[in-house]
Amino acid sequence: MLIALSVLMLVFFIYVLMTKKLSALTALIIIPTIFALLGGFYSEMGEYVIKGLRGVAPNGIMILFAMLYFMVMTEAGMFDPLVNRILKIVHGDPVKIYLGTVLLAFIVALDGDGATIYIIVLSAFLPIYKRIGLSLPMVCCLLLQVSGLGNMVPWGGPTARAATSMQVEMSEVFVPLLPAIVGCVIWTFVLAWIFGRRERTRLAAAGHDITMISEIKHDSEQRSRGPRTFCFNWLLTLLLLAGLCTEILPLSYLFMIAASLALIVNFPDLGMQKAQLEQHAAPILAVASLIFAAGVFTGLFNGTGMVNAVGEALIRIIPDSVGPYLAPVTALLSIPMTWLVSNDVFYFGVLPILADAAQHHGITAAEMARASLIGQPVHILSPLVASTYLVVSMLKLDYSENQRFTFKWSLLSCLIMLVISLALGIIPLSAS
């Protein structure tokens, strides 16, 4: 019954989002609540929801203050010279703009956090996209590709979970997988080039003069607060990024401190600070509400045991004859599984069961750990990933339409990574 309930809930959840019967915010709260009640979990629902909210609270607070920080910095003019310089370099060419977007995103992705990618890149590039009229769904797709790959660095989360679950050294998992990851990085630049070519053709057909677009100036004079403040802003941002990478303090606390300092230095008058808070309250509230709504979904999905039921059901349907091929099977399973369930559930709940079966066929734990990471480019689209709501909200896109547009490209990234891994022996096609 629990398996049927969990499958029905996921199907219904996807249906209401894709058909726009409900918004992402209401669906994340109402759908799991209804199915938890149908499953008879009414007495424990409050406990499950509180646990789920506690799980997303650190990320929710971090994103809330990170948005405030970079919005304040944008208003203070910190990114204006960068935007002007980029405009001069790209000359309004969509191909160069998308390639520049991906390059900056991969640099920022070294800290392993998707939210940081979206906030920094969009703070710098969003004025350019809007001025030229570029496709924002394409921008979102490219940033999600980068985030999915950036999430695979050893300090990003999934790789550490896979290595810990399989009780192997991190180097045994990540280093052999590097060629496949690099291959996907190259593919992301190719995808940016493809998107840029499409946009170049579309803009030309619409009568846009790229030579005129290249002459657009980013008006920064009104927002510039002087060279001292400008230098302070960049110094503070570099120190913040260093703190994020070294994790000297909790990420949410670092952004709280940085946002406070940014407000005090750039807008010393109390009235100006209040105006800044009021100005940015709407987008911040929209994202924060989605993140905590996702906490309700996660709490009920995990607490009721529905998430484990989905994992066990998938494992049961794998026939014994598939045993020698469990490495590529695990790689393929990781694509839908990490979309359906959290990384914790997959790596600590499902992967050990698959690895135990694979061990009887001579497939090592390290090989299974590598295989389990193949699905990360699709995982980033999961409704359980809070940062995805951030980028969709910042670009003012429809969540379900973004899923439909991006999914095929993320799936292709997964398949490219799998093909490279199989071709280079990073993941064995079958047990020897």
PESUL-V625908 format. One record per residue. N is the residue number from 1. SS is DSSP state (A for helix, B for strand, O for the rest). OMEGA is omega in radians with two decimals (none if undefined). Layout:
N;SS;OMEGA / N;SS;OMEGA
This chain:
1;O;-3.11 / 2;A;3.11 / 3;A;-3.14 / 4;A;-3.13 / 5;A;-3.11 / 6;A;3.13 / 7;A;3.12 / 8;A;-3.14 / 9;A;-3.13 / 10;A;3.13 / 11;A;-3.13 / 12;A;3.12 / 13;A;3.13 / 14;A;-3.12 / 15;A;-3.08 / 16;A;3.09 / 17;A;-3.07 / 18;A;3.13 / 19;O;3.12 / 20;O;3.05 / 21;O;3.11 / 22;O;3.01 / 23;O;3.13 / 24;A;-3.12 / 25;A;-3.09 / 26;A;-3.13 / 27;A;-3.13 / 28;A;-3.12 / 29;A;-3.00 / 30;A;-3.04 / 31;A;3.14 / 32;A;3.10 / 33;A;3.14 / 34;A;-3.07 / 35;A;3.04 / 36;A;3.08 / 37;A;3.11 / 38;A;3.14 / 39;O;3.11 / 40;O;-3.09 / 41;O;-3.01 / 42;O;-3.10 / 43;O;-3.11 / 44;O;-3.02 / 45;A;-3.13 / 46;A;3.14 / 47;A;-3.13 / 48;A;-3.11 / 49;A;3.11 / 50;A;3.11 / 51;A;3.11 / 52;A;3.12 / 53;A;3.08 / 54;A;-3.13 / 55;A;-3.11 / 56;A;-3.06 / 57;A;3.14 / 58;A;3.13 / 59;A;3.13 / 60;A;3.13 / 61;A;3.14 / 62;A;-3.12 / 63;A;3.13 / 64;A;-3.10 / 65;A;3.06 / 66;A;3.08 / 67;A;3.12 / 68;A;-3.11 / 69;A;-3.05 / 70;A;3.03 / 71;A;3.08 / 72;A;3.13 / 73;A;3.10 / 74;A;3.11 / 75;A;3.13 / 76;O;3.08 / 77;O;-3.08 / 78;O;-3.06 / 79;O;-3.07 / 80;A;3.11 / 81;A;3.12 / 82;A;3.13 / 83;A;3.12 / 84;A;3.13 / 85;A;3.13 / 86;A;3.12 / 87;A;3.13 / 88;A;-3.09 / 89;A;-3.03 / 90;A;-3.14 / 91;O;3.10 / 92;O;-3.10 / 93;O;-3.14 / 94;A;3.14 / 95;A;-3.13 / 96;A;-3.14 / 97;A;3.14 / 98;A;3.09 / 99;A;3.09 / 100;A;3.08 / 101;A;-3.11 / 102;A;3.14 / 103;A;3.13 / 104;A;-3.12 / 105;A;3.13 / 106;A;3.08 / 107;A;3.13 / 108;A;-3.07 / 109;A;3.14 / 110;A;3.10 / 111;A;3.03 / 112;O;-3.09 / 113;O;-3.09 / 114;A;-3.10 / 115;A;3.13 / 116;A;3.11 / 117;A;-3.05 / 118;A;-3.05 / 119;A;-3.09 / 120;A;-3.09 / 121;A;-3.10 / 122;A;3.06 / 123;A;-3.12 / 124;A;-2.95 / 125;A;-3.02 / 126;A;3.08 / 127;A;3.14 / 128;A;3.13 / 129;A;-3.07 / 130;A;-3.12 / 131;A;-3.10 / 132;A;-3.14 / 133;O;-3.13 / 134;O;-3.13 / 135;O;3.12 / 136;A;3.02 / 137;A;3.09 / 138;A;3.09 / 139;A;-3.13 / 140;A;3.14 / 141;A;-3.13 / 142;A;-3.14 / 143;A;3.12 / 144;A;3.06 / 145;A;3.13 / 146;A;-3.11 / 147;A;3.13 / 148;A;3.12 / 149;A;3.13 / 150;A;3.12 / 151;O;-3.06 / 152;O;3.05 / 153;O;-3.04 / 154;O;-3.12 / 155;O;-3.10 / 156;O;3.10 / 157;O;-3.07 / 158;A;-3.13 / 159;A;3.10 / 160;A;3.12 / 161;A;-3.12 / 162;A;-3.14 / 163;A;3.13 / 164;A;-3.12 / 165;A;-3.12 / 166;A;3.12 / 167;O;3.09 / 168;O;3.11 / 169;O;3.13 / 170;A;-3.12 / 171;A;3.12 / 172;A;-3.12 / 173;A;-2.95 / 174;A;-3.04 / 175;A;3.10 / 176;A;-3.11 / 177;A;-3.08 / 178;A;3.13 / 179;A;3.12 / 180;A;3.12 / 181;A;3.12 / 182;A;3.08 / 183;A;3.12 / 184;A;3.06 / 185;A;3.10 / 186;A;3.12 / 187;A;3.14 / 188;A;3.06 / 189;A;3.08 / 190;A;3.12 / 191;A;3.08 / 192;A;3.10 / 193;A;3.12 / 194;A;3.12 / 195;A;-3.13 / 196;A;3.10 / 197;A;3.12 / 198;A;-3.12 / 199;A;3.10 / 200;A;3.12 / 201;A;-3.11 / 202;A;-3.12 / 203;A;3.11 / 204;A;3.12 / 205;A;-3.14 / 206;O;3.08 / 207;O;3.11 / 208;O;3.10 / 209;O;-3.08 / 210;A;3.13 / 211;A;3.07 / 212;A;3.14 / 213;A;-3.09 / 214;O;-3.12 / 215;O;3.10 / 216;O;3.11 / 217;O;3.11 / 218;O;-3.03 / 219;O;-3.11 / 220;O;-3.04 / 221;O;-3.11 / 222;O;-3.01 / 223;O;-3.11 / 224;O;-3.09 / 225;O;3.06 / 226;O;-3.08 / 227;A;-3.12 / 228;A;3.12 / 229;A;3.13 / 230;A;3.12 / 231;A;3.11 / 232;A;-3.10 / 233;A;3.14 / 234;A;3.10 / 235;A;3.12 / 236;A;-3.14 / 237;A;3.11 / 238;A;3.09 / 239;A;3.11 / 240;A;3.13 / 241;A;3.09 / 242;A;3.10 / 243;A;3.11 / 244;A;-3.12 / 245;A;-3.10 / 246;A;-3.12 / 247;O;-3.14 / 248;O;3.05 / 249;O;3.06 / 250;O;-3.04 / 251;A;-3.12 / 252;A;-3.14 / 253;A;3.11 / 254;A;-3.14 / 255;A;3.08 / 256;A;3.12 / 257;A;-3.09 / 258;A;3.14 / 259;A;3.12 / 260;A;3.12 / 261;A;-3.14 / 262;A;3.12 / 263;A;-3.07 / 264;A;-3.06 / 265;A;-3.05 / 266;A;-3.13 / 267;O;-3.03 / 268;O;3.14 / 269;O;-3.09 / 270;A;3.11 / 271;A;3.11 / 272;A;3.10 / 273;A;3.13 / 274;A;3.12 / 275;A;3.10 / 276;A;3.13 / 277;A;3.13 / 278;A;-3.11 / 279;A;-3.05 / 280;A;-3.06 / 281;A;-3.04 / 282;A;-3.14 / 283;A;3.13 / 284;A;3.12 / 285;A;-3.13 / 286;A;-3.13 / 287;A;-3.11 / 288;A;-3.13 / 289;A;3.10 / 290;A;-3.12 / 291;A;-3.13 / 292;A;3.01 / 293;A;3.07 / 294;A;3.07 / 295;A;3.07 / 296;A;3.13 / 297;A;-3.11 / 298;A;-3.12 / 299;A;-3.14 / 300;A;-3.13 / 301;A;3.13 / 302;A;-3.04 / 303;A;-3.13 / 304;O;-3.12 / 305;O;-3.13 / 306;A;-3.12 / 307;A;3.10 / 308;A;3.13 / 309;A;3.11 / 310;A;-3.14 / 311;A;-3.14 / 312;A;3.13 / 313;A;3.13 / 314;A;3.14 / 315;A;-3.10 / 316;A;-3.06 / 317;O;3.11 / 318;O;-3.12 / 319;O;-3.12 / 320;A;-3.11 / 321;A;-3.13 / 322;A;-3.07 / 323;A;-3.11 / 324;A;-3.10 / 325;A;-3.04 / 326;A;3.12 / 327;A;3.09 / 328;A;3.08 / 329;A;3.09 / 330;A;3.11 / 331;A;3.14 / 332;A;3.11 / 333;A;-3.10 / 334;A;-3.12 / 335;A;3.10 / 336;A;-3.04 / 337;A;-3.12 / 338;A;2.98 / 339;A;-3.08 / 340;A;-3.03 / 341;O;-3.13 / 342;O;3.09 / 343;A;3.14 / 344;A;-3.12 / 345;A;-3.09 / 346;A;-3.03 / 347;A;-3.13 / 348;A;-3.13 / 349;A;-3.05 / 350;A;-3.06 / 351;A;3.13 / 352;A;3.12 / 353;A;3.12 / 354;A;-3.12 / 355;A;3.11 / 356;A;3.11 / 357;A;-3.11 / 358;A;-3.12 / 359;A;3.13 / 360;O;3.14 / 361;O;3.08 / 362;O;3.10 / 363;O;-3.01 / 364;O;3.12 / 365;A;3.14 / 366;A;3.12 / 367;A;3.11 / 368;A;3.11 / 369;A;3.11 / 370;A;-3.13 / 371;A;-3.07 / 372;A;-3.10 / 373;O;-3.06 / 374;O;-3.05 / 375;O;-3.04 / 376;A;3.08 / 377;A;3.07 / 378;A;3.13 / 379;A;-3.07 / 380;O;3.11 / 381;O;-3.07 / 382;O;3.06 / 383;O;3.11 / 384;O;-3.14 / 385;O;-3.03 / 386;A;-3.04 / 387;A;3.12 / 388;A;3.08 / 389;A;-3.14 / 390;A;-3.09 / 391;A;3.10 / 392;A;-3.14 / 393;A;-3.13 / 394;A;3.13 / 395;O;3.14 / 396;O;3.13 / 397;O;3.03 / 398;O;-3.03 / 399;A;-3.07 / 400;A;3.11 / 401;A;3.08 / 402;A;3.09 / 403;A;-3.11 / 404;A;-3.10 / 405;A;-2.98 / 406;A;-2.98 / 407;A;-3.08 / 408;A;3.14 / 409;A;3.08 / 410;A;3.08 / 411;A;3.12 / 412;A;3.08 / 413;A;3.10 / 414;A;-3.11 / 415;A;3.08 / 416;A;3.12 / 417;A;3.14 / 418;A;-3.13 / 419;A;3.11 / 420;A;-3.12 / 421;A;3.12 / 422;A;-3.10 / 423;A;-3.11 / 424;O;3.12 / 425;O;3.09 / 426;O;3.03 / 427;O;-3.11 / 428;O;3.09 / 429;O;3.09 / 430;O;3.14 / 431;O;-3.12 / 432;O;none
